């Protein structure tokens, strides 16, 4: 989406499992402007929501700022706005390159999940462990969503494992009193939305892994045939 890269060591900015290292070459395109603007729309509302949640957290462990409907409207408006720039600039490639299109879809799913987790951070301000968890997870997912379409395949399995862990952890904490929570958590609409996004992410990543494995096999077979001839 945002940056173009040259494959090197398969790490996010030198560390981590996103894929090839990202070059520090920035292109301000229509796609990027719409993407940045969409994220800023959510962040502006999130700051106001954080302020309200901080005030509520002084009295209630699950303090919340804006309503569910308002949060969803802001998030999905921002995602839709970002997609306008993508479709305007990349529609020929989206129609021709199925593998890249699937990487774009995974990137937007990661971005959507990260934006949802931003508001989960607001809802758990009075609980140190969940707040710290979502405080780290949300920006990592947002950054990964931005970089994923143009990253290499090495990080695919890591994101698949993370999505599966998040789904499992959510339902485990709703069925059992898991440490460090010490109580059974309640089902909530934002959480269920996030799990739906993560299930779609898992399905998309499984398909992507198969596509890229098949592509790698064909490339190897072509190289071998060329060497023999």
Secondary structure as GFF3:
##gff-version 3
##sequence-region A 1 229
A	DSSP	three_ten_helix	12	14	.	.	.	ID=ss1
A	DSSP	alpha_helix	30	57	.	.	.	ID=ss2
A	DSSP	alpha_helix	68	96	.	.	.	ID=ss3
A	DSSP	alpha_helix	98	123	.	.	.	ID=ss4
A	DSSP	alpha_helix	128	148	.	.	.	ID=ss5
A	DSSP	three_ten_helix	153	155	.	.	.	ID=ss6
A	DSSP	alpha_helix	156	175	.	.	.	ID=ss7
A	DSSP	alpha_helix	189	228	.	.	.	ID=ss8
###
